[in-house]
Amino acid sequence: MPSLICLGEPMVEFNQTTPGEPNWLQGFGGDTSNAAIAAARQGASVGYLTALGEDPFGDLFIDLWRREGVDCSRVQRRSDGHTGAVFVTHDARGHHFSFMRKGSASSRFAASDLPRDYLAAADILQLSGISQAISDVARDACFAAIDVMKTAGKRVAYDTNLRLRLWSVEDARDVMHAAMKRVDIALPSLDDARVMTGLDEPDAIADFYLRLGPAIVALKMGKDGALVATPDQRRRLAGHTVEALDATGAGDTFDGAFLTRILAGDSPFDAARYANAAAALSTTGYGAVAPIPTRQRVESFLAGR
């Protein structure tokens, strides 16, 4: 059984490699799927839970996860929904997403579809705000999965990954804060957290999430690195200078790498040091999955080789 299970919405990705030109690189996206692949590339035993359409894009994901060593034996295939897709464009303001996800198979994955024995055998469950935002059915499935893990005495990690196209600020805040009260590891990004909490300073944001209940808060701050806090101590980790091309999936790479090192027995601070480097390296290519570094590359980077 996998030690880490990720739950959410995978999406076939079409990334515009030349701004303003009709050149698209087909790849794969979906925040928790990206995190699962990042974890697998760091050596974790990882599985994925979702539903895919009975379509060619769903077949592509099954092939991808098998190649990457992500267990997909419990992934559901459905005839009543399609596999979602995302188009990524770039301009001077950064990267932008356009989605084709309404009625997707993953949005129909319900609490009754959860393989509870599979979940309870894992050490950590990772999910996100997107996992809950895609439908009311998916929201409830995520809360049910959290309950399974907590009943089994296992840990849950939660990434805010706010997408205001999917729900209102008020709904997102209510659901995410309710989830954060029940999880062990908070993995918010700074931009999301500022919207969700109304706070600006990273230390105040870390304090806010610690008060909600998580024992570890790893606040991702993009090129400025990360702030990691526990009830007893905290550290800021500087960002890394790399030739960044595309930040798509960098936060997901951080999540997968961070949780891999937590499972390996690292302290939250050592895990974040490693994940910070992995996330930086993931920005040096186009797409969410292709540039995710392997463990060997991350270790070489940290060693200055």
Secondary structure, DSSP 4 states (H G I P E B T S, - for coil): --SEEEES--EEEEEESSTTS--EEEEEE-HHHHHHHHHHHTT--EEEE-EEESSHHHHHHHHHHHHHTEE-TT-EEESSSBPEEEEEEEETTEEEEEEE-TTBSGGG--GGG--HHHHHTSSEEEEEHHHHHT-HHHHHHHHHHHHHHHHTT-EEEEE----TTTS-HHHHHHHHHHHHTT-SEE--BHHHHHHHHS--SHHHHHHHHHHHS-SEEEEE-GGG-EEEE-SS-EEEE-------S--TTHHHHHHHHHHHHHHTT--HHHHHHHHHHHHHHHTTSSSSSTTPPPHHHHHHHHTT-
